[in-house]
Amino acid sequence: MSSLELAQGSLTTRAELAADYGGSQYGGGIVPANQSQNIFVFSDPAAGKEHDYTFDGRADDDEFGVLYLYTGAGQGTSDQELTDRNRSLLNHAQAGRDVHLFVADGVKPGTTTVRQRYIGQVVVDPIQPYDERWTRVNGQPGRRLYVFRLRPAPGVTLALTEQDTMHVAPKTEALPVPPAAEEAPETSATAVPTEQHSTDTATANVTGGARTVLRREGRLAKTFEAHLEAHGHEVSRFQIRVKGERNTFLTDTYDATDNVLYEAKGKATRENVRMAIGQLRDYRRHIEVPDGLRLAVLLPEEPSSDLRALLETEDIALVTQTADGFAGFPLPSPPS
């Protein structure tokens, strides 16, 4: 049940919302309304292009259903940070705030006031709250953005239209970008019912389990990147957008010094190893690197002997975390 007395699909303005529920009517796409314990999110994909990003809109649905991407607050030339309004959105569940999504829809006749179309109540995805994305400036990475992954609140069907769908990429681009930032402290991973991530064959604890694995993958990759950098290696990732598709992808670690692309997984299971193989083969088709690129899977422990044989058959190397570092091939030698 929405906490707004506003029909989904109806048009309003920021001034009207501020008058009825509190919050500012000026500036900023994330507006906490303390008086009513709401957060208003105003998405304007057309305006985003003026600030070098085009990540807002309904992305392709996934196994958890509808997904709307929203680029966080922070303009200019500096990297965005998960502070202030971005943090208020990220941690809305713990704070007991409802989040409501609006999309810019023209202007009121005879004025310059932007109309806001009410899409519905949403929640920040408790498994993967945001993606890191990078603007592109003259073929080089510009600034880091945080793109929030918004889902319909439990029991809500969002009033999205065809015009709210992200445009497909006009061409395939692979942009080399810096490694992932450290995970923000106090990120929300609870307080959202598990049915928010439910399918016809939903399993118990999918939210907590998937979140734990995802965080484990991120920490494993960061630890390994630090290991590579300590040995004098240059590391990065690739941001890939494929012609005719809406979604943007980020690879895991690329070791430019040894020309190796790694895919990290949080568990050494068959499902994870098979997924890593497919991702590496797909990424390899789109990135431009020197000849002789090697592919490698990074795991937190040794997989079974059959999975090791599978990776060998696919000519994909294996690196595993150990009590005192990492083992496997390829691994860097200490600097001379």
C-alpha positions as CSV (number, residue, x, y, z in Angstrom):
1,M,0.0,0.0,0.0
2,S,1.5,3.3,-1.0
3,S,1.9,6.0,1.7
4,L,0.9,8.6,-0.9
5,E,-2.7,9.6,-1.7
6,L,-1.7,9.8,-5.3
7,A,-2.8,7.5,-8.1
8,Q,-0.1,5.7,-10.0
9,G,0.3,7.2,-13.5
10,S,-1.1,10.6,-12.4
11,L,0.7,13.9,-13.0
12,T,1.9,16.3,-10.2
13,T,4.7,18.7,-9.6
14,R,7.5,18.9,-7.1
15,A,5.8,22.0,-5.5
16,E,2.6,20.1,-5.0
17,L,4.4,17.2,-3.4
18,A,6.3,19.5,-1.1
19,A,3.1,21.2,0.0
20,D,1.4,17.9,0.8
21,Y,4.2,15.8,2.1
22,G,7.2,18.0,2.9
23,G,10.6,18.0,1.3
24,S,12.2,20.5,-1.0
25,Q,10.7,21.5,-4.3
26,Y,14.0,22.7,-5.7
27,G,17.0,20.9,-7.1
28,G,18.2,17.4,-6.6
29,G,16.7,14.1,-7.8
30,I,16.6,12.5,-4.3
31,V,14.4,14.4,-1.9
32,P,13.8,13.2,1.7
33,A,10.5,14.4,3.0
34,N,11.0,14.2,6.8
35,Q,7.5,15.4,7.6
36,S,5.9,12.2,6.0
37,Q,8.8,9.8,6.3
38,N,9.1,9.5,2.5
39,I,11.8,9.8,0.0
40,F,10.9,11.1,-3.5
41,V,13.1,10.0,-6.4
42,F,12.8,12.2,-9.6
43,S,14.1,10.5,-12.7
44,D,14.7,12.5,-15.9
45,P,16.7,10.4,-18.4
46,A,16.7,13.3,-20.9
47,A,18.3,15.7,-18.4
48,G,20.9,13.0,-17.5
49,K,22.4,13.3,-21.0
50,E,23.4,16.8,-20.1
51,H,25.6,15.4,-17.3
52,D,27.2,12.7,-19.5
53,Y,25.1,9.7,-18.3
54,T,22.3,7.7,-19.8
55,F,21.8,5.0,-17.2
56,D,18.2,5.9,-16.0
57,G,15.2,3.9,-17.1
58,R,13.6,0.5,-17.0
59,A,16.3,-2.1,-17.7
60,D,15.6,-5.6,-19.0
61,D,13.7,-7.6,-16.4
62,D,15.7,-10.3,-14.6
63,E,14.9,-13.4,-12.6
64,F,13.6,-11.1,-9.8
65,G,11.3,-9.1,-12.0
66,V,11.0,-5.5,-12.9
67,L,14.2,-3.4,-12.5
68,Y,14.4,0.4,-12.8
69,L,17.9,2.1,-12.8
70,Y,18.4,5.5,-11.2
71,T,21.6,7.5,-11.2
72,G,22.3,8.9,-7.8
73,A,23.0,12.5,-6.7
74,G,26.1,14.4,-7.5
75,Q,26.9,16.4,-10.6
76,G,29.9,18.3,-11.8
77,T,33.2,16.5,-12.6
78,S,33.9,14.7,-9.3
79,D,33.1,11.1,-8.6
80,Q,29.7,10.5,-6.8
81,E,29.8,9.4,-3.2
82,L,27.5,7.3,-1.1
83,T,26.9,10.1,1.3
84,D,24.1,12.5,2.1
85,R,21.0,12.0,-0.1
86,N,22.6,8.9,-1.8
87,R,23.0,7.3,1.6
88,S,19.5,8.2,2.6
89,L,18.1,6.4,-0.4
90,L,20.5,3.4,0.1
91,N,19.5,3.0,3.8
92,H,15.8,3.8,3.5
93,A,14.7,0.4,4.8
94,Q,16.5,0.7,8.1
95,A,15.2,4.3,8.5
96,G,11.6,3.2,7.9
97,R,11.2,5.5,4.9
98,D,9.0,4.7,1.9
99,V,10.5,5.5,-1.5
100,H,8.4,6.9,-4.4
101,L,9.5,7.1,-8.0
102,F,8.5,9.8,-10.4
103,V,9.6,10.4,-14.0
104,A,9.7,13.7,-15.7
105,D,6.8,14.0,-18.2
106,G,6.8,17.3,-20.1
107,V,5.8,20.7,-18.6
108,K,2.6,22.2,-17.4
109,P,0.9,24.0,-20.3
110,G,1.9,27.7,-20.5
111,T,4.7,27.3,-17.9
112,T,8.2,25.9,-17.5
113,T,7.3,23.7,-14.6
114,V,8.2,20.1,-15.1
115,R,5.4,17.6,-14.6
116,Q,6.2,14.5,-12.6
117,R,4.4,11.3,-13.4
118,Y,4.0,9.0,-10.4
119,I,5.4,5.5,-11.2
120,G,4.8,4.0,-7.7
121,Q,6.4,2.9,-4.5
122,V,9.8,1.2,-4.9
123,V,12.6,-0.3,-2.7
124,V,16.3,-0.4,-3.3
125,D,17.3,-3.9,-4.3
126,P,18.4,-5.6,-1.0
127,I,20.7,-8.0,-2.9
128,Q,22.5,-5.6,-5.1
129,P,21.6,-2.0,-4.1
130,Y,23.6,-0.2,-6.8
131,D,25.9,-0.6,-9.7
132,E,29.0,1.4,-10.3
133,R,29.1,3.1,-13.7
134,W,31.5,5.5,-15.4
135,T,30.8,8.4,-17.8
136,R,32.7,8.4,-21.0
137,V,34.8,11.5,-22.0
138,N,36.7,11.4,-25.3
139,G,37.0,7.7,-25.1
140,Q,38.3,7.7,-21.5
141,P,36.5,7.1,-18.2
142,G,35.2,10.3,-16.7
143,R,33.6,10.1,-13.2
144,R,32.3,7.3,-11.2
145,L,28.5,7.1,-10.8
146,Y,26.3,5.1,-8.4
147,V,23.3,3.7,-10.3
148,F,20.6,2.5,-7.9
149,R,18.6,-0.6,-8.7
150,L,15.0,0.0,-7.8
151,R,12.4,-2.7,-7.5
152,P,8.6,-2.5,-7.0
153,A,7.7,-2.5,-3.3
154,P,5.9,-5.7,-2.2
155,G,2.4,-5.8,-3.7
156,V,3.1,-2.9,-6.1
157,T,2.8,-3.0,-9.9
158,L,4.7,0.0,-11.2
159,A,2.9,2.2,-13.8
160,L,5.8,2.1,-16.3
161,T,5.2,2.9,-19.9
162,E,7.1,2.1,-23.1
163,Q,8.7,5.6,-22.9
164,D,10.3,4.7,-19.6
165,T,12.3,1.9,-21.1
166,M,16.0,2.5,-21.5
167,H,17.2,3.0,-25.1
168,V,19.3,0.2,-26.6
169,A,23.0,0.9,-27.2
170,P,23.6,2.2,-30.7
171,K,27.0,0.5,-30.8
172,T,29.2,-1.9,-28.8
173,E,31.7,-0.1,-26.5
174,A,34.1,-1.5,-23.9
175,L,35.5,1.3,-21.7
176,P,38.5,0.5,-19.5
177,V,37.7,1.8,-16.0
178,P,39.3,1.8,-12.5
179,P,38.8,-1.0,-10.0
180,A,35.7,-1.1,-7.9
181,A,35.4,1.3,-5.0
182,E,35.2,0.0,-1.4
183,E,31.8,-1.0,-0.4
184,A,30.0,1.7,1.5
185,P,29.5,1.2,5.2
186,E,26.1,0.6,6.7
187,T,24.6,-0.5,3.4
188,S,21.1,-1.9,3.6
189,A,20.8,-5.6,3.3
190,T,17.8,-6.2,5.6
191,A,14.3,-5.0,6.4
192,V,12.9,-5.9,3.0
193,P,10.6,-8.9,2.9
194,T,12.1,-11.9,1.0
195,E,9.0,-12.0,-1.3
196,Q,10.4,-8.8,-2.9
197,H,12.8,-11.2,-4.6
198,S,10.4,-14.0,-5.5
199,T,9.7,-16.0,-8.5
200,D,7.3,-18.9,-9.1
201,T,10.0,-21.1,-7.6
202,A,11.2,-18.8,-4.9
203,T,13.5,-20.4,-2.2
204,A,13.8,-19.3,1.4
205,N,16.6,-16.8,2.3
206,V,17.3,-15.9,-1.4
207,T,17.8,-12.3,-0.3
208,G,20.3,-13.0,2.5
209,G,22.0,-15.8,0.7
210,A,22.5,-14.0,-2.6
211,R,23.6,-10.9,-0.8
212,T,26.2,-12.7,1.2
213,V,27.7,-14.4,-1.9
214,L,27.7,-11.1,-3.8
215,R,29.6,-9.3,-1.0
216,R,32.0,-12.2,-0.7
217,E,32.8,-11.9,-4.5
218,G,33.4,-8.2,-4.1
219,R,35.8,-8.6,-1.1
220,L,37.6,-11.4,-2.9
221,A,38.2,-9.3,-6.0
222,K,39.4,-6.3,-3.9
223,T,41.8,-8.4,-1.9
224,F,43.2,-9.9,-5.1
225,E,43.5,-6.5,-6.7
226,A,45.5,-5.3,-3.7
227,H,47.7,-8.4,-4.1
228,L,48.4,-7.6,-7.7
229,E,49.1,-4.0,-7.1
230,A,51.5,-4.9,-4.3
231,H,53.5,-6.8,-6.9
232,G,53.6,-3.7,-9.2
233,H,50.8,-4.7,-11.5
234,E,48.3,-2.3,-13.1
235,V,44.7,-3.4,-12.7
236,S,41.4,-2.2,-14.1
237,R,38.0,-3.4,-15.3
238,F,35.9,-3.0,-18.4
239,Q,32.5,-1.3,-18.7
240,I,30.7,-3.0,-21.6
241,R,27.6,-2.0,-23.5
242,V,26.5,-4.1,-26.4
243,K,24.8,-2.8,-29.5
244,G,21.0,-3.5,-29.5
245,E,20.9,-4.2,-25.7
246,R,19.9,-2.0,-22.7
247,N,22.1,-3.3,-19.9
248,T,25.6,-2.2,-19.1
249,F,28.1,-4.8,-17.7
250,L,31.3,-4.5,-15.7
251,T,33.9,-7.2,-15.8
252,D,35.9,-8.2,-12.8
253,T,39.7,-7.6,-12.5
254,Y,41.8,-7.1,-15.6
255,D,45.6,-7.4,-15.0
256,A,47.0,-5.2,-17.7
257,T,50.6,-6.1,-16.7
258,D,50.1,-9.8,-17.4
259,N,47.1,-9.4,-19.8
260,V,44.8,-11.6,-17.8
261,L,41.0,-11.1,-17.3
262,Y,39.7,-12.6,-14.0
263,E,36.2,-13.5,-13.0
264,A,35.6,-13.8,-9.3
265,K,33.0,-16.0,-7.7
266,G,31.9,-16.2,-4.1
267,K,31.6,-20.0,-4.0
268,A,33.5,-22.8,-5.7
269,T,30.4,-24.6,-6.9
270,R,29.6,-26.0,-10.3
271,E,27.0,-23.4,-10.9
272,N,29.4,-20.6,-10.1
273,V,32.3,-22.1,-12.2
274,R,30.1,-22.6,-15.2
275,M,28.8,-19.1,-14.9
276,A,32.3,-17.7,-14.7
277,I,33.3,-19.6,-17.9
278,G,30.4,-18.2,-19.8
279,Q,31.0,-14.6,-18.6
280,L,34.7,-14.7,-19.5
281,R,34.0,-16.1,-23.0
282,D,31.4,-13.4,-23.5
283,Y,33.6,-10.5,-22.2
284,R,36.5,-11.6,-24.3
285,R,34.5,-11.0,-27.5
286,H,34.1,-7.3,-26.7
287,I,37.2,-6.0,-25.1
288,E,40.2,-4.7,-27.0
289,V,43.5,-5.8,-25.3
290,P,46.9,-7.0,-26.6
291,D,47.0,-10.4,-28.3
292,G,47.5,-13.3,-25.9
293,L,44.8,-12.5,-23.4
294,R,44.4,-15.2,-20.8
295,L,41.3,-15.9,-18.9
296,A,41.2,-17.0,-15.2
297,V,38.6,-17.8,-12.6
298,L,39.2,-16.5,-9.1
299,L,37.7,-18.6,-6.3
300,P,37.7,-18.5,-2.4
301,E,38.7,-22.2,-2.2
302,E,39.7,-25.1,-4.4
303,P,36.8,-26.5,-6.5
304,S,36.3,-30.2,-7.1
305,S,38.7,-32.2,-9.3
306,D,36.1,-32.4,-12.1
307,L,35.7,-28.6,-12.1
308,R,39.4,-28.2,-12.2
309,A,39.4,-30.5,-15.2
310,L,36.6,-28.5,-16.8
311,L,38.6,-25.3,-16.5
312,E,41.7,-27.0,-18.0
313,T,39.6,-28.2,-20.9
314,E,38.3,-24.7,-21.5
315,D,41.9,-23.3,-21.3
316,I,40.9,-21.1,-18.4
317,A,43.3,-20.7,-15.5
318,L,42.4,-21.1,-11.8
319,V,43.5,-18.9,-8.9
320,T,42.3,-19.6,-5.4
321,Q,42.6,-17.8,-2.1
322,T,44.7,-19.4,0.6
323,A,45.4,-18.7,4.3
324,D,48.4,-16.6,3.4
325,G,47.5,-15.2,0.0
326,F,46.6,-16.8,-3.4
327,A,47.7,-19.9,-5.3
328,G,47.4,-21.0,-8.9
329,F,48.4,-19.7,-12.3
330,P,48.7,-17.1,-13.6
331,L,50.1,-15.2,-10.6
332,P,52.6,-12.3,-10.5
333,S,56.1,-12.7,-9.4
334,P,57.4,-10.4,-6.7
335,P,58.9,-7.1,-8.1
336,S,62.7,-7.2,-8.7
